């Protein structure tokens, strides 16, 4: 059995705990996921299960992928992920459908992998919380959000690698650990976890025990 499943982030809300505390939480649609490949040490050198989630049009699927899905006797999937490094891969077969109740239970601690929101090309004030150069009264004109000096002149006569500068911000893969499962709703394939994690609404995430 895989150690996790693929899901889609629905959004955030809050629930009340047994002692009346309001707990911020995230709602995730988890599965149903279809087993599209089972890797074994004899054939692949390691244990892993590849699963697929979401439906994709056949016209949007390449011929090699169509053959891959037909081998598993399933329809084209939108998202594929592989869960590896466990010894129970022989408990699932090609085409098996896994639901949220097969993997998770209330009280479990899970980790979620998501992709942060892309912010595009940003300056140092937004990207690294710089305060800007000087004040408006010191001849700065339109340079209030400039990074300032990036190195000395005579030595080292170059800019050291790793200097914090403007650049692409966001769209990074981030893992959030130790999130507690508050509620499992198998009839709707819904999982509610305490706290937040990276990712925009409707983005794909990997959730693993």
N, C-alpha and C positions, 0 to 999 in steps of 0.2 A: 504493500500500500504506500502511495506517495506520502511525503511528509507535509505537503501543502497543496494548494489549489490556486487557480487564476481567478481573479475577481475584477469587478468594476466599482469604482468609488461613486456612490450615489450622492453623498453630502453629509453635513454634520447636523447634529441636533443635541438634545440633552435629555437625560432620564433621571428619575429620582431613585436613589438607593433606598435600602430597607430602613436606614436611620434618617431619611428625609433630606439627605444632601443631594443637590443638583450636580450631576456628573456630565461633563461635556463628552460626547462620543461621536463616532463616525459610523455611518451605515454603509455596508458593502454588499453588493450582489456577488455571491461566491458560487460559481458553477451554474448548472451542471457542466462538468468537464468530461471529455471523452479521451480515453487512452489511445494515443495515435502511434506509440512506439514503446517497446520494452527493451532496454539495453541490458546485456548480461556480460559477466567477465569473460566467458568463453568466446563470445563473438566481438564484443566491443572493448573489453578490458576493464570495465567498471559496471556497477549497478546503477541504473537510472530508469525513470519512467517519464516519457514525454506525453504531455496532455494538451488538448486543444479546448479553446473556449470561444463562444460567439460564432455567429454564422457569417460566411463570406459568399458572395455570388460566384458561381462557377466561371462566369465570364471575366471575373477579376482574379482568377487563380491560374497560376502557371501550370503547364502540362506535367512537369515533374511533381509538383505538389499535389495535383489531382490524383496521380498514381499513388502517392504516399497515403492520401486519405482513403482511396478506394481499397488499399491493402488492409486498412483498419476497418473497412466496411462502415464508413461514416461520411457525413457531408463535409465540405470545406470549412475550415475553422479560421476565425479572424486572428486569433492570438495563440501562439504555441510557446510552451515553456517546458523546461526539463528539470526534474527534481532528482538529485543524485546522492551518492554516498550513504546508502542504506542497504540492508541485506534482504529486504522483504519484497523485492521486485517481482518474484515469481507468484505472488498472491493476486496479481492482476493480469488480465489478458487484453489483447488488442480489441478495441471496440467497447470495453467496459465503460460504463457511465458512473462517474463519481459525483456525489452530492456533498453539500456542506456538512450534513449530519454524519457522513462517513469518516470525516477527519477531525472535526472540531466539536467541543462541548463547552458548556458554560463554565467559566472559571479558568480555562486554559490561558497560558501566556503565549503570545504569538509575536512574530516579527513580520513587518510589512515592508515590501520594497516597492517604491514608486518613483516617478520622475517629476522633479520640481517644475513649477510653472516657468516657462521661458519668458524672460524680460527683454530680450534683444540686446543691442549694444548700449551699455550704460556707462556713465562717468563714475569717478571715484567717490563722489558724495553719496550716490545711491548704492553703489556696489560695495564699498568698504566703510561707509559711514564717516568719511572725511568731513571736517567742518568747513573746508574752503580756505582760501588764502586771505588773511588780513581782514580789515573792515572796509565798509563802503567809503569811508572818508580818506583812505590812504592811497588814492590814485589807482585803485584797482579797476575801475570802470566796469567792464563786463567779465572780469576774471574771478568773481567771487567763488565759483565752483571749480577752479583750476586745481590740479594736484600739487603745484609748487615745485620746489627743487627735487630732482630725482638722482642727484649725485654730485660729487666734487669735480673740479676741473683738472688740476695737475696730477692728482692721484685719486682714483685709479684711471682717469681719462676714459672711462666707459661706464655703462650702467650695469649694475650687478643683476644677475638673473633672479627672477622671483619678485622684482619690484612691483608693488601694487599699482596698477594703472587701469585706465578704462578698458572695457572689453565686453565680451559676451557674458551675460548673466543669466543664471537659471538653466533649465533643461538638463539637470544633472540627476543621475541615479542616486537615490538616498534610501538607506535602510533605517527603520525605526523599530527598536526592540522593546520587549517587555510590555506589550500592550495586552490588557486583560480583556477576554471575551465576556461581555455582559449578557448577551442574549443570542440564541440560535433559533432561527425560524425556518425549519426545513421546508415547510409548505410553500414558502416564497423564495427560497434560496437566499435568505438574508442573514448576515452576520453583523452584530453590533459590537464594536470594540471601544473601550474607553480611550479618550485622548484623540490626538490628530496625527497625521502622517503626510508625507509629501505626495503631491499629485492634485491635479485639477478635477473638477466634477466630470464624470463619465470617462476618466482615464483608467487604463488597465493597471492592475497591481498584482503582485505576487504575495500571498499570505502563507506563512509556514510556521509550524510548531517548533 
